[in-house]
Amino acid sequence: MYVVETIKRHLGWCPNAGTMRTATVVLTTPPFTLHPLEPDGGAGGSGRIDRGIRLATGSIKTLIRNKRLLYFSFLTGLVMLFMFTAEFSLHIFGTYQYPPIEYSLWLALIITIQMISVFCMYFLLACLILSVSSGLTGRAVTLREGLARSHMRSLLGWSVVMALLGTALYVIQNQYFGDLNFTLIQIIDQFPFNFILLPEIYSTGPIGGGYHILSAVTFTIFATIINVFFFILTLFVVPVLVLENKHLPGAVAESISLVKKVWGEIITCFLIFGLILLVISLASFIFRIVHGVVSPDNLLFWYPGEGWIAGAALYMLVWCILAIIGSTVVGISLTGLYSYAKTGRMPDGFGEN
């Protein structure tokens, strides 16, 4: 109920409550024009890179113009926090000094964590798509209609499928490709994250939480990578579900057809977002440079001082916030990509035709 009330209060939907009649409130996005969907409409030809750039920059501008969409970022952050906290708790209560968790129970808990997280992500994505598309068309979307058009049953079924596939891939990686965990830890070691962990990283038991935190971070990152991988493979399933009223099998087939039309724009758009995140991540090397200047005789070890820990914590907080905001920008760009794939015309809010 808290999530529903938050969306109702801050995203401009009217619940049509019986105790008080209110006029339908439209999400305050700038006036866009979305041409009617054409079932056989197409896209393609030259200029894929240019269109991808315009879709990416247009998505960022849309978020800047309509800052209320940041509430989706906040809710997405809560979902990611749940995933991390759940895995952190599972790791603590499954190791010393508590009895080890049986593998079957551990697998069931992992599937449950994935299922809840993936469903919440897809539900938020569906609501975001409805919000952006209502701004494109200038049409009001009430909360009741939004929930109905979100196809809760189809979204739940799709989330179960994605959670099972994601968990299977994670288990295979964990069992047969354990070196990837070591590689990921090596990458994390380049981040200021280790400033936060040291010196507790080598401790045991629930009190020395650095080891458990690192394990939870590793799981969260791997689960996110897997979910993003399946999201890209089935990019337009959620937009088709909520905007075309199709059932799940038809939505999957339609998604494949649309991806073929705008594959160049998709690659360009996602590359831009990836490069932005990479540049922000590379800023973490500033910590190593400064550390080399301040402690030239201690280059092999991070200095566990309070100043380093505070600076690292602040950097990681900013990095996580920007990454979560980026997920909202990706959702906005997905609406633009879907519109262009269906109509062959660039939505006015994403660039001039």
BAKOL-930031 format. One line per field, with one value per residue (C-alpha): residue number from 1; residue in one letter; x, y, z. Coordinates in steps of 0.02 Angstrom, whole numbers, plus 32768, in hexadecimal, padded with zeros to 4 digits. Each point is the difference from the previous one (the first is absolute). Layout:
REM BAKOL-930031
n: (NUM, ...)
res: (a, ...)
u: (X, ...)
v: (Y, ...)
w: (Z, ...)
//
This chain:
REM BAKOL-930031
n: (1, 2, 3, 4, 5, 6, 7, 8, 9, 10, 11, 12, 13, 14, 15, 16, 17, 18, 19, 20, 21, 22, 23, 24, 25, 26, 27, 28, 29, 30, 31, 32, 33, 34, 35, 36, 37, 38, 39, 40, 41, 42, 43, 44, 45, 46, 47, 48, 49, 50, 51, 52, 53, 54, 55, 56, 57, 58, 59, 60, 61, 62, 63, 64, 65, 66, 67, 68, 69, 70, 71, 72, 73, 74, 75, 76, 77, 78, 79, 80, 81, 82, 83, 84, 85, 86, 87, 88, 89, 90, 91, 92, 93, 94, 95, 96, 97, 98, 99, 100, 101, 102, 103, 104, 105, 106, 107, 108, 109, 110, 111, 112, 113, 114, 115, 116, 117, 118, 119, 120, 121, 122, 123, 124, 125, 126, 127, 128, 129, 130, 131, 132, 133, 134, 135, 136, 137, 138, 139, 140, 141, 142, 143, 144, 145, 146, 147, 148, 149, 150, 151, 152, 153, 154, 155, 156, 157, 158, 159, 160, 161, 162, 163, 164, 165, 166, 167, 168, 169, 170, 171, 172, 173, 174, 175, 176, 177, 178, 179, 180, 181, 182, 183, 184, 185, 186, 187, 188, 189, 190, 191, 192, 193, 194, 195, 196, 197, 198, 199, 200, 201, 202, 203, 204, 205, 206, 207, 208, 209, 210, 211, 212, 213, 214, 215, 216, 217, 218, 219, 220, 221, 222, 223, 224, 225, 226, 227, 228, 229, 230, 231, 232, 233, 234, 235, 236, 237, 238, 239, 240, 241, 242, 243, 244, 245, 246, 247, 248, 249, 250, 251, 252, 253, 254, 255, 256, 257, 258, 259, 260, 261, 262, 263, 264, 265, 266, 267, 268, 269, 270, 271, 272, 273, 274, 275, 276, 277, 278, 279, 280, 281, 282, 283, 284, 285, 286, 287, 288, 289, 290, 291, 292, 293, 294, 295, 296, 297, 298, 299, 300, 301, 302, 303, 304, 305, 306, 307, 308, 309, 310, 311, 312, 313, 314, 315, 316, 317, 318, 319, 320, 321, 322, 323, 324, 325, 326, 327, 328, 329, 330, 331, 332, 333, 334, 335, 336, 337, 338, 339, 340, 341, 342, 343, 344, 345, 346, 347, 348, 349, 350, 351, 352, 353)
res: (m, y, v, v, e, t, i, k, r, h, l, g, w, c, p, n, a, g, t, m, r, t, a, t, v, v, l, t, t, p, p, f, t, l, h, p, l, e, p, d, g, g, a, g, g, s, g, r, i, d, r, g, i, r, l, a, t, g, s, i, k, t, l, i, r, n, k, r, l, l, y, f, s, f, l, t, g, l, v, m, l, f, m, f, t, a, e, f, s, l, h, i, f, g, t, y, q, y, p, p, i, e, y, s, l, w, l, a, l, i, i, t, i, q, m, i, s, v, f, c, m, y, f, l, l, a, c, l, i, l, s, v, s, s, g, l, t, g, r, a, v, t, l, r, e, g, l, a, r, s, h, m, r, s, l, l, g, w, s, v, v, m, a, l, l, g, t, a, l, y, v, i, q, n, q, y, f, g, d, l, n, f, t, l, i, q, i, i, d, q, f, p, f, n, f, i, l, l, p, e, i, y, s, t, g, p, i, g, g, g, y, h, i, l, s, a, v, t, f, t, i, f, a, t, i, i, n, v, f, f, f, i, l, t, l, f, v, v, p, v, l, v, l, e, n, k, h, l, p, g, a, v, a, e, s, i, s, l, v, k, k, v, w, g, e, i, i, t, c, f, l, i, f, g, l, i, l, l, v, i, s, l, a, s, f, i, f, r, i, v, h, g, v, v, s, p, d, n, l, l, f, w, y, p, g, e, g, w, i, a, g, a, a, l, y, m, l, v, w, c, i, l, a, i, i, g, s, t, v, v, g, i, s, l, t, g, l, y, s, y, a, k, t, g, r, m, p, d, g, f, g, e, n)
u: (8000, 8091, 8041, 7F52, 7FE4, 80AB, 7FDB, 7F52, 803E, 8098, 7FE0, 7F5B, 7F87, 7F50, 7FBD, 7F49, 7FDD, 7F4A, 800F, 8036, 7FF2, 8098, 802D, 807A, 80AF, 807B, 80B8, 8051, 806C, 801D, 7F89, 803D, 7FB4, 7FF8, 7FBF, 7F7D, 804B, 8005, 7FFC, 806E, 8062, 80BB, 80A6, 80AA, 8069, 8093, 8022, 7FED, 808F, 7FB9, 7F54, 804B, 805D, 7F62, 7F9C, 8084, 8013, 7F44, 7FE5, 8078, 7FAB, 7F55, 8037, 804A, 7F5D, 7F95, 805A, 7F6A, 803A, 808E, 7F86, 8013, 80BB, 7FDF, 7F90, 807D, 8084, 7F92, 7FF1, 80BD, 8014, 7F88, 8064, 80A3, 7FB6, 7FAA, 80A0, 8066, 7F8A, 7FFF, 80BD, 800C, 7F81, 8048, 80B2, 805C, 7FC1, 7F56, 7FD6, 8023, 7F6A, 7FD8, 801E, 7F4A, 7FC5, 8089, 7FCA, 7F49, 802D, 806B, 7F70, 7F8A, 8075, 8012, 7F46, 7FD0, 8089, 7FDC, 7F44, 8016, 8078, 7F89, 7F6D, 805D, 8037, 7F4B, 7FC7, 808F, 7FD3, 7F4B, 8033, 8075, 7F86, 7F73, 806F, 8024, 7F48, 7FC0, 7F82, 7FDA, 8023, 7FA9, 804A, 7F75, 8016, 80BC, 7FFB, 7F83, 8067, 809D, 7FC1, 8030, 7FE6, 806A, 8088, 8000, 800D, 808B, 805B, 7FF7, 804B, 808B, 8024, 800F, 8070, 806A, 8012, 802F, 8086, 8041, 8009, 805C, 807A, 8019, 801A, 8066, 8049, 8036, 8095, 7F86, 7FE2, 80BB, 8004, 7F71, 8055, 809C, 7F97, 7FB1, 80B0, 801E, 7F6D, 8007, 7F8A, 8093, 801E, 7F57, 8023, 80AF, 8035, 7F63, 8006, 8067, 7F97, 7F8B, 7F53, 7F6E, 805C, 808D, 7F8A, 807A, 8008, 7F43, 7FED, 8079, 7FA0, 7F5A, 8049, 8043, 7F56, 7FA4, 8075, 7FF6, 7F42, 7FF3, 806F, 7F98, 7F5C, 8041, 8038, 7F51, 7FB2, 8061, 7FD4, 7F47, 8008, 7F4F, 7F9B, 7FC8, 7FD3, 7F9A, 7FA7, 7FCC, 7FE2, 7FB9, 7F99, 8053, 8017, 80AD, 8027, 7FC9, 8065, 809E, 7FE7, 7FDC, 809A, 8070, 7FB3, 8019, 80B5, 8028, 7FC0, 8064, 8097, 8078, 7FA7, 7FFD, 80BA, 802B, 7F8C, 803F, 80B6, 7FEB, 7FB6, 8089, 8089, 7FB8, 8000, 80B1, 8041, 7FB1, 804D, 80AD, 7FFB, 8021, 80B7, 8013, 8004, 8096, 805B, 7FE5, 802C, 80A3, 802C, 7FCF, 8045, 808A, 804E, 7F5E, 7FC8, 7FD5, 7F7B, 7F6E, 8014, 7F6C, 7FF3, 7F5B, 8018, 8016, 7F69, 7F92, 803A, 7FE7, 7F52, 7FCF, 8041, 7FA5, 7F5F, 800C, 802B, 7F69, 7F8B, 803B, 7FF2, 7F4D, 7FD2, 804B, 7F86, 7F70, 804F, 800B, 7F46, 7FD8, 806B, 7FA6, 7F5C, 804F, 804E, 7F59, 7FA5, 8080, 7FFF, 7F42, 7FE9, 80A5, 7FF9, 8066, 7F92, 8005, 8043, 809A, 8039, 7FC7, 7FBF)
v: (8000, 8077, 7FEE, 801D, 8098, 8046, 7FEC, 8048, 8096, 802F, 7FC5, 8057, 7F6D, 800D, 7F69, 8030, 7FEC, 7FF4, 807D, 8092, 8021, 804E, 802A, 7F8F, 8041, 7FEE, 7FE3, 80A8, 7FD9, 807F, 7FEF, 7F77, 7FB7, 7F45, 7FCC, 7F76, 7F53, 7FAC, 7F42, 7FF1, 809E, 7FEC, 804E, 7FEE, 804B, 8073, 806A, 7F79, 8047, 80B0, 7FC5, 7F9B, 8099, 806A, 7F7D, 7FF5, 80BC, 8019, 7F85, 8061, 80A5, 7FB3, 7FD1, 80AD, 8053, 7F8B, 7FE3, 7FA6, 7F67, 7FF7, 7FAD, 7F66, 800A, 8008, 7F67, 7FA3, 8026, 7FB2, 7F61, 7FF7, 801E, 7F70, 7F8C, 802D, 7FF7, 7F59, 7FB0, 804E, 7FB7, 7F58, 7FFC, 802D, 7F81, 7F78, 8006, 7FFB, 8009, 7FC8, 7F54, 7FF8, 800F, 7F66, 8017, 7FE4, 8083, 8078, 7FEA, 801E, 809F, 803F, 7FE2, 805C, 8095, 8005, 7FED, 808F, 8071, 7FDE, 8016, 80A6, 803A, 7FD2, 804C, 80A5, 7FF8, 7FE7, 8095, 806A, 7FD3, 802E, 80A5, 8030, 7FC6, 8064, 809A, 7FD7, 7FEF, 8087, 7F83, 7FEB, 7F59, 7FDE, 7F8D, 7F80, 7FFE, 7FFC, 7F67, 7FAA, 8025, 7FC6, 7F4D, 7FC9, 7F48, 8006, 8064, 7F83, 7F6D, 8054, 8028, 7F49, 7FC9, 8081, 7FD8, 7F45, 801D, 807E, 7F8E, 7F6D, 8068, 803F, 7F4F, 7FC1, 8090, 7FE4, 7F45, 7FF1, 80AC, 8034, 805E, 8088, 8025, 801A, 806F, 8069, 8011, 803C, 8085, 8033, 800F, 808E, 805E, 8064, 7F7C, 7FA9, 809B, 7FDD, 7F48, 8005, 7FC3, 7F98, 7FA4, 7F72, 7FEB, 7F6D, 7FF2, 8079, 808A, 800E, 8031, 8031, 7F51, 7FF1, 80AB, 7FD2, 7F5F, 805E, 8083, 7F77, 7FAB, 80A5, 802F, 7F54, 7FFB, 80AF, 7FD1, 7F65, 8061, 8086, 7F79, 7FB3, 80AD, 802D, 7F5A, 8021, 80BC, 802D, 7F7A, 8075, 8092, 7F8C, 7FB7, 80A7, 8063, 7F80, 7F91, 7F62, 7F5E, 7FC5, 7F8F, 8087, 8082, 7F98, 7FE6, 80B8, 8031, 7F98, 8051, 80B1, 7FE0, 7FCD, 80A9, 806F, 7F97, 808B, 8083, 7F89, 7FDD, 80B8, 8036, 7F7E, 801F, 80B7, 7FD4, 7F7F, 807C, 8080, 7F7F, 7FCB, 80B3, 8016, 7F5B, 802E, 8094, 7F81, 7FFA, 80AD, 7FA6, 7F98, 8098, 8065, 7F69, 7FED, 80B5, 8000, 7F53, 7FD9, 7F80, 7FA0, 7FE5, 7F48, 801E, 8075, 8072, 7FDD, 80B1, 8054, 8083, 7F7C, 7F9F, 809D, 8033, 7F50, 7FF3, 80A8, 7FCD, 7F58, 8057, 807A, 7F73, 7F98, 8097, 8029, 7F4A, 7FF5, 80A4, 7FB5, 7F6F, 807D, 8052, 7F55, 7FE5, 80A7, 7FD7, 7F58, 805E, 8069, 7F68, 7FA5, 8095, 8011, 7F44, 8001, 80A0, 801F, 80B3, 804E, 803B, 80BE, 7FFB, 7F9E, 806D, 8053, 7F95)
w: (8000, 8022, 7F4E, 7FB9, 806D, 7FCF, 7F47, 8019, 8060, 7F99, 7F4E, 7FE5, 7FF0, 8042, 8060, 7FE1, 80B8, 8033, 808F, 7F96, 7F46, 7FB1, 7F50, 7FA8, 8013, 7F73, 8021, 7FE7, 7F6A, 7F75, 7F6D, 7F8C, 7F63, 7FE9, 7F58, 8000, 8004, 7F59, 800A, 7F67, 8020, 7FED, 801F, 7FB7, 7F77, 801A, 8098, 8084, 8066, 7FF6, 8035, 808F, 803F, 7FF6, 805D, 8089, 8015, 7FF2, 808F, 806F, 7FD3, 8023, 80B0, 801C, 7FC8, 8068, 80A4, 804B, 7FA0, 807D, 8076, 7F91, 8021, 80BB, 7FFA, 7F92, 8082, 8086, 7F97, 7FEC, 80BB, 8021, 7F8F, 8057, 80B1, 7FDE, 7FBE, 808D, 8082, 7FA8, 8000, 80B8, 803D, 7F90, 8044, 80A5, 8087, 7FC1, 7FB9, 7F44, 7F8E, 7F96, 7F47, 7FD0, 807D, 7FC7, 7F4B, 802C, 805E, 7F6F, 7F87, 8076, 800D, 7F43, 7FE2, 8075, 7FBC, 7F48, 8015, 805A, 7F77, 7F74, 805A, 8017, 7F4A, 7FC9, 8068, 7FBB, 7F4D, 8020, 804D, 7F71, 7F79, 8051, 7FF2, 7F49, 7FD5, 8076, 8045, 80B9, 8052, 80A5, 8082, 7FE9, 7F44, 8012, 806E, 7F8D, 7F66, 8056, 7FEC, 80AE, 7FD9, 7F63, 8058, 808F, 7F88, 7F9F, 80A2, 8036, 7F59, 800A, 80B7, 7FDC, 7F6A, 805F, 8097, 7F91, 7FAA, 80A8, 8047, 7F65, 800C, 80BB, 7FEF, 7F60, 7FE1, 80AD, 7FB8, 7FCB, 80B8, 8017, 7F65, 8042, 80A9, 7FA5, 7FA9, 80A4, 8046, 7F84, 804B, 80A2, 8043, 8055, 8069, 8050, 801C, 804A, 807D, 8023, 7F58, 8049, 809D, 801E, 804A, 7FF8, 805E, 7F82, 7F74, 7F77, 7FB7, 7FFF, 7FB1, 7F75, 7FDF, 7FFC, 7F8A, 7F8D, 7FFB, 7FE1, 7F71, 7FAE, 8014, 7FB6, 7F6C, 7FDF, 800D, 7F8A, 7F86, 7FF9, 7FFD, 7F63, 7FAD, 801E, 7FF7, 7FC6, 805C, 808C, 7F8C, 7F92, 8097, 8048, 7F5F, 7F87, 8074, 7FBD, 805D, 8032, 7F6A, 7F86, 805F, 7FF3, 7F45, 7FE5, 8065, 7F90, 7F65, 8044, 8034, 7F4E, 7FC3, 8075, 802F, 7FCD, 8068, 8095, 7FF8, 7FED, 808D, 807A, 7FD3, 802D, 80A9, 801D, 7FD4, 8079, 808C, 7FD1, 8009, 80AC, 8037, 7FC2, 8076, 808A, 7FC9, 804D, 80A7, 7FC9, 7FBB, 809E, 806B, 7FA0, 8021, 80B8, 802B, 7F81, 8077, 8015, 7F4C, 8015, 8083, 8015, 8093, 8076, 8042, 8029, 7F79, 7F79, 803E, 8001, 7F53, 7FBB, 804D, 7FB4, 7F54, 8004, 8036, 7F6F, 7F87, 8037, 7FF4, 7F50, 7FCA, 8042, 7FAB, 7F62, 800C, 7FF7, 7F67, 7FAF, 8022, 7FAF, 7F69, 7FF1, 7FE7, 7F77, 7FAC, 8005, 7FB4, 7F75, 7FDC, 7FF0, 7F9C, 7FA8, 8042, 808A, 8092, 800B, 80B1, 7FC7, 7F6F, 7F62, 7F73)
//
